[in-house]
Amino acid sequence: MISLLIRLFVKDYANTSAPQVRKRYGKFAGIVGIASNFLLFLIKIIIGVLCNSISITADAVNNLTDSGTSLVTLVCFKISGKPADAEHPYGHERMEYISGQIVAFITLVLGFELFRSSIEKIIHPQATEFSWLAMAMLATSIFIKFWQCLFYRKISRIIDSISLLSSAADSRNDILATSSVLLAAVITRLTGFNLDGYMGALVALFIMVSGIKLLKEIISTLLGTAPKKELVDLIYNKVLSYDNVIGIHDLTVHSYGPTKCFASLHCEVPAELDVMLGHDIIDNIERDFFNDLGIHLVIHLDPVVTDDEKTNALKETVEKLLARLSPEISMHDFRVVWNISHAKLIFDVTVPYDFKWSDEELTALISKEISRINGSYNSEITVDRSSMAAERRK
């Protein structure tokens, strides 16, 4: 049924890479969310008022919040679909994250107010009147929320939307909340023990926890999270597939929205390679990444000496030394300055942010191990800490 609705109401639905199609998906999801959540609000607020139930009223307000969430989603997809301009050269797609913050704050405020009302009802309980018709309507609302959860989850996967994925999780949580209210109503009906205030407080706490989790997730995204391992592996494998590319390092990925990805890296090529040929290689890679993956890639070219047997042998020895110290250490930009009485080894090592040794401890340890190879070897080591190191080892 969801697939049929998508085909009917989303024009050119199969072309999900197009920004305008993504915008249509978001608009469709927003309209469906507004309508379905407002319908649930009307059903539950009527039941809550007739039955004098704070827990059902709390659940109704939760659905009204969800309707507001869908409205914000609708507006944000409209804004995020705007093209880049002079003031926002990276586009407007991060509006999706900002809208999530707004929804999270509203959710927290409403949850707090409902919790306060529920505590008052616990202290000063009032009689509630539950009918089997009211319980049937609550059961119907659970079914609607279940469908809504599947709807949001399907569209979020189609267009890779963190906002709609959060809406799917929120719908799933609402199923649990309404089920708790329904259970309390049945227990009250059968035993006469009034659980209404307690269940209202529980639902209110549930709303606040959901708001905090959503806020935390959105803030984390805005701060900048590490790219997924699948994307890191894809970039590594694709770049290394080109002729004359012998290694890459210092990969950095920035996201300015679900479809706005910018990346930079250092690409190692043989030092003896003609400079024009090397420039042509990185031009081709950058163009292919944008055309094939939509990634704006910028590459820094690093020449690597490959025809010096003495340097290559020492590099291999150092790589084995680092592997013995820890499999989490990688090395790049290795070069040697050969002098008459000594040699200076200059290179970078990359480790995860949570690596067990500090930069000072690591450089001291590596320098000590290198001096054991030959007492005349001095080291100049730069430590790079990167989330990419953690992703590549998983």
NUGU-869824 format. One line per 5 residues: number of its first residue (from 0); their letters; for each residue x, y, z of C-alpha. Coordinates in nm, 4 decimals. Layout:
NUM) a) X:Y:Z ~ ...
//
This chain:
0) misll) 0.0000:0.0000:0.0000 ~ 0.2820:0.2417:0.0843 ~ 0.4525:0.1721:-0.2496 ~ 0.1240:0.2384:-0.4300 ~ 0.0820:0.5728:-0.2524
5) irlfv) 0.4389:0.6691:-0.3473 ~ 0.3736:0.5887:-0.7134 ~ 0.0497:0.7888:-0.7080 ~ 0.1669:1.1018:-0.5271 ~ 0.5444:1.1330:-0.5875
10) kdyan) 0.6241:1.2401:-0.9402 ~ 0.9289:1.0676:-1.0935 ~ 0.9564:0.8647:-0.7694 ~ 1.2313:0.6340:-0.9017 ~ 1.4811:0.9183:-0.9582
15) tsapq) 1.5735:0.9536:-0.5900 ~ 1.9137:1.1128:-0.6589 ~ 1.7465:1.4274:-0.7960 ~ 1.7038:1.7044:-0.5342 ~ 1.3543:1.7916:-0.6597
20) vrkry) 1.2382:1.4314:-0.6241 ~ 1.3783:1.4181:-0.2712 ~ 1.1850:1.7370:-0.1993 ~ 0.8643:1.5755:-0.3282 ~ 0.9164:1.2734:-0.1018
25) gkfag) 0.9649:1.5029:0.1972 ~ 0.6541:1.7067:0.1110 ~ 0.4464:1.3905:0.0718 ~ 0.5707:1.2490:0.4036 ~ 0.5003:1.5798:0.5772
30) ivgia) 0.1418:1.6012:0.4496 ~ 0.0664:1.2407:0.5443 ~ 0.2195:1.2957:0.8886 ~ 0.0199:1.6129:0.9541 ~ -0.3084:1.4514:0.8528
35) snfll) -0.2638:1.1186:1.0334 ~ -0.1243:1.2678:1.3548 ~ -0.3937:1.5347:1.3751 ~ -0.6571:1.2653:1.3272 ~ -0.5035:1.0702:1.6159
40) fliki) -0.4965:1.3873:1.8277 ~ -0.8684:1.4465:1.7703 ~ -0.9563:1.0852:1.8559 ~ -0.7529:1.0810:2.1778 ~ -0.8389:1.4295:2.3027
45) iigvl) -1.2086:1.3466:2.2747 ~ -1.1535:1.0203:2.4643 ~ -0.9359:1.1955:2.7244 ~ -1.1912:1.4686:2.7922 ~ -1.4895:1.2309:2.8057
50) cnsis) -1.3061:0.9880:3.0327 ~ -1.1297:1.2585:3.2391 ~ -0.8007:1.0763:3.1717 ~ -0.4710:1.2627:3.2026 ~ -0.2759:0.9742:3.0453
55) itada) -0.4903:0.9699:2.7304 ~ -0.4789:1.3500:2.7144 ~ -0.0998:1.3328:2.7423 ~ -0.0891:1.0811:2.4593 ~ -0.3154:1.3101:2.2534
60) vnnlt) -0.0828:1.6059:2.3041 ~ 0.2045:1.3808:2.2014 ~ 0.0257:1.3195:1.8708 ~ -0.0355:1.6922:1.8296 ~ 0.3394:1.7393:1.8739
65) dsgts) 0.3961:1.4782:1.6058 ~ 0.1639:1.6713:1.3760 ~ 0.3726:1.9812:1.4412 ~ 0.6834:1.7755:1.3700 ~ 0.5414:1.6794:1.0319
70) lvtlv) 0.4633:2.0451:0.9599 ~ 0.8217:2.1422:1.0412 ~ 0.9423:1.8540:0.8222 ~ 0.7280:1.9825:0.5364 ~ 0.8674:2.3362:0.5684
75) cfkis) 1.2273:2.2197:0.6092 ~ 1.2187:2.0015:0.2982 ~ 1.0923:2.3015:0.1042 ~ 1.3790:2.5184:0.2330 ~ 1.6458:2.2470:0.2087
80) gkpad) 1.5571:2.1967:-0.1580 ~ 1.6635:2.5523:-0.2427 ~ 1.9804:2.5734:-0.4553 ~ 2.3058:2.7204:-0.3287 ~ 2.3380:3.0986:-0.3294
85) aehpy) 2.5977:3.3640:-0.2454 ~ 2.5210:3.3505:0.1286 ~ 2.4980:2.9699:0.1440 ~ 2.7429:2.8292:-0.1144 ~ 2.6978:2.4744:0.0191
90) gherm) 2.3197:2.4769:-0.0187 ~ 2.0410:2.4625:0.2401 ~ 2.0114:2.0913:0.3164 ~ 2.1155:2.1320:0.6807 ~ 1.7745:2.2921:0.7419
95) eyisg) 1.6595:1.9346:0.7942 ~ 1.8803:1.9139:1.1031 ~ 1.7746:2.2554:1.2330 ~ 1.4084:2.1586:1.2069 ~ 1.4846:1.8521:1.4163
100) qivaf) 1.6245:2.0769:1.6896 ~ 1.3067:2.2838:1.6920 ~ 1.0919:1.9724:1.7228 ~ 1.3112:1.8363:2.0030 ~ 1.2781:2.1547:2.2096
105) itlvl) 0.8997:2.1618:2.1624 ~ 0.8807:1.7975:2.2656 ~ 1.0804:1.8620:2.5832 ~ 0.8604:2.1564:2.6880 ~ 0.5353:1.9684:2.6282
110) gfelf) 0.6692:1.6597:2.8040 ~ 0.7605:1.8646:3.1106 ~ 0.4174:2.0305:3.1282 ~ 0.2406:1.6958:3.0944 ~ 0.4598:1.5451:3.3653
115) rssie) 0.3705:1.8304:3.5998 ~ -0.0030:1.7792:3.5315 ~ 0.0295:1.4039:3.5893 ~ 0.2015:1.4541:3.9264 ~ -0.0846:1.6821:4.0323
120) kiihp) -0.3302:1.4093:3.9318 ~ -0.1383:1.1541:4.1401 ~ -0.1458:1.3844:4.4423 ~ -0.5089:1.4819:4.3871 ~ -0.6631:1.1855:4.2028
125) qatef) -0.9892:1.2218:4.0140 ~ -1.2248:0.9498:3.9033 ~ -1.1872:0.8322:3.5431 ~ -1.4526:0.6730:3.3272 ~ -1.3256:0.4272:3.0672
130) swlam) -1.5593:0.2692:2.8148 ~ -1.4890:-0.0260:2.5923 ~ -1.5531:0.2044:2.2941 ~ -1.2716:0.4330:2.4142 ~ -1.0401:0.1342:2.4447
135) amlat) -1.1331:0.0227:2.0922 ~ -1.0451:0.3695:1.9623 ~ -0.7093:0.3527:2.1396 ~ -0.6444:0.0151:1.9780 ~ -0.7300:0.1693:1.6399
140) sifik) -0.4820:0.4498:1.7025 ~ -0.2109:0.1905:1.7716 ~ -0.2788:0.0339:1.4321 ~ -0.2573:0.3757:1.2612 ~ 0.0744:0.4477:1.4356
145) fwqcl) 0.2112:0.1105:1.3269 ~ 0.1299:0.1907:0.9636 ~ 0.2793:0.5365:1.0070 ~ 0.6032:0.3871:1.1434 ~ 0.6355:0.1624:0.8368
150) fyrki) 0.5553:0.4582:0.6095 ~ 0.8240:0.6860:0.7554 ~ 1.0815:0.4071:0.7668 ~ 1.0310:0.3168:0.4013 ~ 1.0623:0.6751:0.2756
155) sriid) 1.3604:0.7488:0.5030 ~ 1.5434:0.4546:0.3481 ~ 1.4512:0.5609:-0.0051 ~ 1.5908:0.9164:0.0329 ~ 1.8324:0.8549:0.3250
160) sisll) 1.6654:1.1096:0.5556 ~ 1.7691:1.1357:0.9211 ~ 1.4616:1.3505:0.9888 ~ 1.2162:1.0889:0.8612 ~ 1.4092:0.8087:1.0290
165) ssaad) 1.3616:0.9965:1.3573 ~ 0.9910:1.0257:1.2773 ~ 0.9750:0.6492:1.2240 ~ 1.1394:0.5903:1.5615 ~ 0.9013:0.8397:1.7205
170) srndi) 0.6024:0.6538:1.5735 ~ 0.7377:0.3270:1.7117 ~ 0.7732:0.4891:2.0524 ~ 0.4164:0.6187:2.0312 ~ 0.2970:0.2629:1.9784
175) latss) 0.4559:0.1668:2.3092 ~ 0.3190:0.4770:2.4838 ~ -0.0395:0.4256:2.3622 ~ -0.0192:0.0558:2.4444 ~ 0.0785:0.1505:2.8010
180) vllaa) -0.2175:0.3882:2.8255 ~ -0.4501:0.1185:2.6927 ~ -0.3114:-0.1335:2.9418 ~ -0.3659:0.1130:3.2267 ~ -0.7236:0.1692:3.1110
185) vitrl) -0.7953:-0.2050:3.1076 ~ -0.6414:-0.2545:3.4537 ~ -0.8393:0.0391:3.5941 ~ -1.1576:-0.0928:3.4350 ~ -1.1120:-0.4445:3.5724
190) tgfnl) -0.9642:-0.3724:3.9169 ~ -1.0803:-0.0229:4.0015 ~ -0.7233:0.0816:4.0860 ~ -0.6616:0.4196:3.9193 ~ -0.3335:0.4112:3.7262
195) dgymg) -0.4193:0.7175:3.5159 ~ -0.1867:0.9718:3.6816 ~ 0.1010:0.7264:3.7047 ~ 0.0682:0.6259:3.3391 ~ 0.0389:0.9938:3.2387
200) alval) 0.3676:1.0634:3.4182 ~ 0.5265:0.7627:3.2492 ~ 0.4143:0.8807:2.9036 ~ 0.5387:1.2342:2.9815 ~ 0.8808:1.0979:3.0829
205) fimvs) 0.8845:0.8907:2.7658 ~ 0.8151:1.2058:2.5606 ~ 1.0983:1.3960:2.7314 ~ 1.3464:1.1110:2.6849 ~ 1.2560:1.0941:2.3158
210) gikll) 1.3109:1.4689:2.2859 ~ 1.6514:1.4461:2.4531 ~ 1.7604:1.1585:2.2275 ~ 1.6460:1.3444:1.9159 ~ 1.8233:1.6626:2.0276
215) keiis) 2.1437:1.4698:2.0991 ~ 2.1361:1.3028:1.7573 ~ 2.0769:1.6290:1.5713 ~ 2.3476:1.8170:1.7636 ~ 2.5919:1.5341:1.6937
220) tllgt) 2.5151:1.5600:1.3215 ~ 2.5586:1.9377:1.3191 ~ 2.8911:1.9083:1.5032 ~ 3.0091:1.6651:1.2383 ~ 3.0155:1.2890:1.2694
225) apkke) 3.2618:1.0416:1.1231 ~ 3.1608:0.9032:0.7827 ~ 3.0268:0.5504:0.7611 ~ 3.2751:0.2696:0.7059 ~ 3.1040:0.1806:0.3772
230) lvdli) 3.1706:0.5296:0.2388 ~ 3.5333:0.5306:0.3575 ~ 3.5958:0.1909:0.1971 ~ 3.4260:0.3037:-0.1238 ~ 3.6492:0.6121:-0.1508
235) ynkvl) 3.9669:0.4138:-0.0767 ~ 3.8888:0.1352:-0.3212 ~ 3.7787:0.3667:-0.6019 ~ 4.0835:0.5969:-0.5812 ~ 4.3266:0.3047:-0.5564
240) sydnv) 4.1735:0.1493:-0.8694 ~ 4.3328:0.4184:-1.0913 ~ 4.6671:0.3557:-1.2618 ~ 4.9776:0.5042:-1.0958 ~ 4.8004:0.5621:-0.7638
245) igihd) 5.0052:0.3760:-0.5032 ~ 4.8380:0.4995:-0.1840 ~ 4.6133:0.7575:-0.0233 ~ 4.5999:0.9194:0.3198 ~ 4.4598:1.2163:0.5142
250) ltvhs) 4.1057:1.1515:0.3931 ~ 3.8554:1.4049:0.5271 ~ 3.4804:1.3945:0.4611 ~ 3.2353:1.6771:0.5313 ~ 2.8574:1.6564:0.5009
255) ygptk) 2.6460:1.9651:0.4355 ~ 2.3246:1.7671:0.4158 ~ 2.2027:1.4219:0.3113 ~ 2.3145:1.4696:-0.0526 ~ 2.5901:1.7307:-0.0110
260) cfasl) 2.9206:1.5505:0.0467 ~ 3.2634:1.7144:0.0227 ~ 3.5912:1.5252:0.0648 ~ 3.9644:1.5821:0.0396 ~ 4.2608:1.3438:0.0444
265) hcevp) 4.6294:1.3078:-0.0352 ~ 4.7020:1.0815:-0.3313 ~ 5.0457:0.9160:-0.3586 ~ 5.1998:0.8694:-0.7039 ~ 5.5543:0.7741:-0.8134
270) aeldv) 5.7893:1.0743:-0.7908 ~ 5.9306:0.9947:-1.1345 ~ 5.5846:1.0315:-1.2950 ~ 5.5493:1.3245:-1.5348 ~ 5.3806:1.6122:-1.3499
275) mlghd) 5.1269:1.6694:-1.6306 ~ 5.0279:1.3034:-1.6261 ~ 4.9892:1.3140:-1.2460 ~ 4.7725:1.6245:-1.2746 ~ 4.5585:1.4552:-1.5390
280) iidni) 4.5086:1.1504:-1.3133 ~ 4.3774:1.3505:-1.0188 ~ 4.1577:1.5607:-1.2498 ~ 3.9968:1.2407:-1.3786 ~ 3.9456:1.1054:-1.0267
285) erdff) 3.7830:1.4278:-0.9048 ~ 3.5517:1.4417:-1.2079 ~ 3.4557:1.0739:-1.1790 ~ 3.3731:1.1064:-0.8094 ~ 3.1341:1.3923:-0.8765
290) ndlgi) 2.9706:1.2286:-1.1793 ~ 2.9450:0.8780:-1.0298 ~ 2.8884:0.9475:-0.6589 ~ 2.7966:1.3154:-0.6323 ~ 3.1002:1.3720:-0.4053
295) hlvih) 3.2930:1.6987:-0.4401 ~ 3.6477:1.5650:-0.4068 ~ 3.9685:1.7691:-0.3843 ~ 4.3020:1.5834:-0.4130 ~ 4.6510:1.6863:-0.3058
300) ldpvv) 4.9215:1.5107:-0.5056 ~ 5.2053:1.3514:-0.3040 ~ 5.5117:1.2247:-0.4971 ~ 5.6683:0.9125:-0.3495 ~ 6.0188:0.7897:-0.4324
305) tddek) 5.9844:0.4320:-0.5604 ~ 6.3154:0.3712:-0.7425 ~ 6.5537:0.3976:-0.4435 ~ 6.6120:0.0426:-0.3198 ~ 6.7825:0.1562:0.0020
310) tnalk) 6.4919:0.3854:0.0985 ~ 6.2311:0.1252:0.0001 ~ 6.3991:-0.1413:0.2113 ~ 6.4097:0.0907:0.5132 ~ 6.0458:0.1859:0.4607
315) etvek) 5.9451:-0.1812:0.4640 ~ 6.1434:-0.2346:0.7845 ~ 5.9703:0.0599:0.9555 ~ 5.6267:-0.0624:0.8420 ~ 5.6947:-0.4021:0.9997
320) llarl) 5.8139:-0.2285:1.3174 ~ 5.4909:-0.0276:1.3402 ~ 5.2810:-0.3386:1.2792 ~ 5.4509:-0.5083:1.5738 ~ 5.3767:-0.2101:1.7973
325) speis) 5.0081:-0.2011:1.7025 ~ 4.7949:-0.3034:1.4025 ~ 4.6115:0.0288:1.4431 ~ 4.9150:0.2313:1.3250 ~ 4.9535:0.3227:0.9575
330) mhdfr) 5.2303:0.5241:0.7913 ~ 5.2506:0.7661:0.4991 ~ 5.4730:1.0366:0.3472 ~ 5.7880:0.8366:0.4236 ~ 6.1179:0.9842:0.3058
335) vvwni) 6.4815:0.9684:0.4133 ~ 6.7530:1.2322:0.4094 ~ 7.0778:1.0364:0.3725 ~ 7.3799:1.2109:0.5260 ~ 7.7401:1.0922:0.5611
340) shakl) 7.7284:1.0111:0.9341 ~ 7.3561:0.9671:0.9920 ~ 7.0138:0.9431:0.8241 ~ 6.6970:1.1367:0.9038 ~ 6.3677:0.9486:0.8661
345) ifdvt) 6.0673:1.1772:0.8115 ~ 5.7160:1.0329:0.8056 ~ 5.3601:1.0577:0.9415 ~ 5.1724:0.7926:1.1351 ~ 4.7930:0.7750:1.1598
350) vpydf) 4.6103:0.6340:1.4620 ~ 4.2501:0.6444:1.5899 ~ 4.1393:0.9235:1.8243 ~ 4.1102:0.6744:2.1097 ~ 4.4556:0.5237:2.0586
355) kwsde) 4.6103:0.3902:2.3799 ~ 4.9249:0.6081:2.3676 ~ 4.9562:0.9867:2.3620 ~ 5.1331:1.1532:2.0681 ~ 5.4456:1.2098:2.2809
360) eltal) 5.4523:0.8497:2.4053 ~ 5.4027:0.7127:2.0546 ~ 5.6730:0.9223:1.8861 ~ 5.9203:0.8450:2.1653 ~ 5.8517:0.4725:2.1375
365) iskei) 5.8828:0.4649:1.7585 ~ 6.2027:0.6735:1.7640 ~ 6.3517:0.4379:2.0215 ~ 6.2685:0.1313:1.8106 ~ 6.4135:0.2918:1.4963
370) sring) 6.7373:0.3778:1.6749 ~ 6.7674:0.0085:1.7637 ~ 6.7718:-0.0700:1.3914 ~ 7.0663:0.1647:1.3483 ~ 7.2053:0.4040:1.6055
375) synse) 7.2697:0.6670:1.3366 ~ 6.8999:0.6909:1.2430 ~ 6.7106:0.9970:1.3676 ~ 6.3342:1.0342:1.3303 ~ 6.0992:1.3238:1.2662
380) itvdr) 5.7486:1.1857:1.3214 ~ 5.4100:1.3573:1.2888 ~ 5.1078:1.1886:1.4489 ~ 4.7691:1.2193:1.2776 ~ 4.4622:1.1200:1.4741
385) ssmaa) 4.1687:1.0379:1.2535 ~ 3.8283:0.8727:1.2705 ~ 3.9163:0.7193:0.9333 ~ 4.1758:0.5011:1.1051 ~ 3.9051:0.3555:1.3269
390) errk) 3.6690:0.3034:1.0342 ~ 3.9295:0.1329:0.8170 ~ 4.0181:-0.1241:1.0869 ~ 3.6581:-0.2325:1.1548
//
